[in-house]
Amino acid sequence: MHNDSLHDVAERGVEKSNVLAPFMEPGDVPWFPAWGVDLDEPINDVGVLISDWIERRPSDRWALIAGPIPSSDRHLWASWHVATRNEERDSMVARTIDAEFIRILAGTHQIRLAFDRIGPREGDDHVWIVYLPRTTGIDSNGLLEGYPAHDPAIEQMASDLMPWLNGDLRTARPVPNREGADRLEIPSSEPISGIESSMIMMAASADIR
């Protein structure tokens, strides 16, 4: 897909389903279960990191994504909603929920491309540990009925995962940034203020064939 057509295709996806319309509206959203980790040293061997991650995570409801990728809690919730909606309807493209979430986050039907865009890279100095709760319910229009409640047990699991990363908890929440936009191939002409909405529209476009 060419960069200059990505925005138009994504817009058609939003207009077609309106599934992500609530995530495009102003207003506060809850904190997404994602924990940023500032690494003591930049990633040297991403293959080893991912292998260790798969061994250590509690289940495939946990994902590890590159630091620059998420633009906001709203962006993460929007991608989560599409992924868990597909899970609920037994219509996932990927075989596991973490891969489906990464695919939606990347705005693509191609699993390998999704991991290339979303996964940590050598030289990255921070990552996000992400937990993917099951959907709390979807109404007849495909819209989310409510956000999952905060779960202290999940927060403890995330805390237990951090030591092997050799880093510190990142106190800041995700924000739109140029590096993340570049990795998702959002045109450089897009202003910082428009990156979040462009990324949410990309999530909507992921299931357009």
C-alpha positions in Angstrom: 0.0 0.0 0.0 1.4 3.4 -1.0 1.8 6.0 1.8 -0.3 8.5 -0.1 -3.3 6.2 -0.1 -3.0 4.9 3.5 -5.0 7.7 5.0 -7.9 7.4 2.5 -8.1 3.7 2.9 -8.1 4.0 6.7 -10.8 6.6 6.6 -13.1 4.3 4.5 -12.6 1.6 7.1 -13.7 3.9 9.9 -16.7 5.1 7.9 -17.7 1.5 7.0 -17.8 0.1 10.5 -17.7 3.0 13.0 -16.2 0.5 15.4 -13.5 2.9 16.4 -15.5 6.1 16.3 -15.7 6.4 20.1 -11.9 6.3 20.3 -11.7 9.3 17.9 -13.7 11.5 20.2 -12.2 13.9 22.7 -12.3 12.9 26.4 -10.4 10.8 28.9 -9.8 7.1 28.6 -8.6 4.8 31.3 -4.9 3.9 31.7 -4.2 1.0 29.4 -2.4 -2.0 31.0 1.0 -1.2 29.4 4.2 -0.5 31.2 7.1 1.4 29.6 10.6 0.2 30.5 13.7 2.4 30.0 16.6 -0.1 29.3 20.0 0.3 31.0 21.6 -0.5 27.6 20.1 -0.4 24.1 19.0 -3.7 22.7 21.9 -5.6 21.3 20.3 -8.9 20.1 16.6 -8.6 19.5 16.3 -12.3 18.7 17.5 -13.3 22.2 15.3 -10.7 23.7 12.2 -12.1 22.0 13.1 -15.7 22.8 13.5 -14.8 26.5 10.2 -12.9 26.4 8.3 -15.8 25.0 9.7 -18.1 27.7 9.0 -15.7 30.6 5.6 -14.2 29.8 2.7 -15.7 31.6 0.6 -16.3 28.4 0.1 -15.0 24.9 -2.1 -12.3 26.4 1.2 -10.4 27.0 3.0 -8.6 24.2 6.3 -6.8 24.0 6.4 -3.8 21.6 8.9 -1.2 20.6 9.1 2.0 22.7 8.2 4.5 19.9 5.1 2.7 18.7 2.2 3.6 20.9 1.0 7.1 20.6 -1.4 7.2 23.6 -3.6 5.0 25.9 -6.4 5.8 23.5 -4.4 4.3 20.6 -3.7 1.1 22.6 -7.3 0.7 23.6 -8.5 1.2 20.0 -6.2 -1.5 18.7 -7.0 -3.8 21.6 -10.8 -3.4 20.9 -10.4 -4.5 17.3 -8.2 -7.4 18.2 -10.4 -8.7 21.1 -13.5 -8.1 18.9 -12.0 -10.4 16.3 -11.1 -12.9 19.0 -14.7 -12.8 20.4 -16.1 -13.4 16.9 -13.5 -16.1 16.0 -12.3 -14.0 13.1 -8.7 -13.4 14.0 -6.2 -13.4 11.2 -3.3 -14.3 13.6 -3.3 -17.6 15.6 -2.8 -15.9 18.9 -4.2 -12.7 20.5 -0.8 -11.0 21.0 0.0 -11.4 17.3 -3.5 -10.2 16.4 -3.1 -7.1 18.5 0.3 -6.4 16.9 -1.2 -6.9 13.5 -4.0 -4.4 14.2 -1.5 -2.0 15.8 0.5 -2.1 12.6 -2.5 -1.6 10.4 -1.8 -4.6 8.1 -3.1 -8.0 7.2 0.5 -9.3 7.0 1.8 -10.8 10.2 5.5 -10.7 9.4 5.2 -7.0 8.3 3.3 -6.3 11.6 6.2 -7.7 13.7 8.7 -5.8 11.7 6.9 -2.5 12.3 5.8 -3.1 15.9 8.5 -5.3 17.5 11.6 -4.0 19.3 14.6 -3.3 17.2 18.3 -3.5 17.9 19.4 -0.1 19.3 16.0 0.7 20.9 16.4 2.1 24.4 12.9 1.4 25.7 10.1 -1.0 25.3 6.5 -1.5 26.4 5.2 -4.6 28.2 1.5 -4.9 27.3 -1.3 -7.0 28.8 -4.4 -7.7 26.7 -7.5 -8.2 28.8 -10.4 -10.1 27.3 -13.2 -7.9 26.0 -15.8 -6.8 28.6 -18.6 -7.1 26.0 -19.5 -5.8 22.5 -22.9 -4.4 21.7 -25.0 -5.2 18.6 -23.2 -2.4 16.7 -19.8 -3.9 17.5 -19.0 -1.1 20.0 -17.2 -1.7 23.3 -19.6 -1.8 26.2 -17.1 -0.9 28.8 -13.4 -0.8 29.7 -11.9 -3.7 31.7 -11.4 -2.9 35.4 -7.9 -2.4 36.8 -6.4 -5.6 38.1 -3.6 -5.4 40.8 -2.6 -9.0 40.1 -1.8 -8.1 36.5 0.2 -5.1 37.6 2.2 -7.4 39.9 2.8 -9.8 37.0 4.1 -6.9 34.9 6.4 -5.9 37.7 7.7 -9.5 38.0 8.6 -9.4 34.3 10.7 -6.3 34.4 14.0 -7.4 36.2 15.2 -9.5 33.3 14.9 -6.5 31.0 17.6 -4.7 33.0 15.7 -1.4 33.0 13.5 1.0 35.1 9.8 1.6 34.9 9.0 4.5 32.6 6.7 6.9 34.5 5.5 8.7 31.4 2.6 7.4 29.4 2.9 7.0 25.6 2.7 10.1 23.4 2.7 10.7 19.7 6.3 10.9 18.3 7.9 11.1 14.9 9.9 7.9 15.2 6.8 5.8 15.9 5.1 7.5 12.9 8.1 6.7 10.7 8.0 3.0 11.7 4.3 2.8 10.8 5.1 4.6 7.5 2.9 7.5 8.3 3.8 10.3 5.9 6.4 12.8 7.3 4.0 15.6 6.3 1.6 14.5 9.1 2.0 16.9 12.0 2.6 15.6 15.5 -0.9 16.6 16.5 -2.3 14.3 13.9 -0.3 11.2 14.5 -2.6 9.7 17.2 -5.7 9.9 14.9 -3.7 8.5 12.0 -2.5 5.6 14.0 -6.1 4.8 15.2 -7.3 5.0 11.6 -4.5 2.5 10.7 -5.9 0.1 13.3 -9.3 0.4 11.6 -7.7 -0.3 8.2 -6.0 -3.5 9.3 -9.0 -5.7 8.3 -9.7 -4.0 5.0 -8.7 -6.5 2.3 
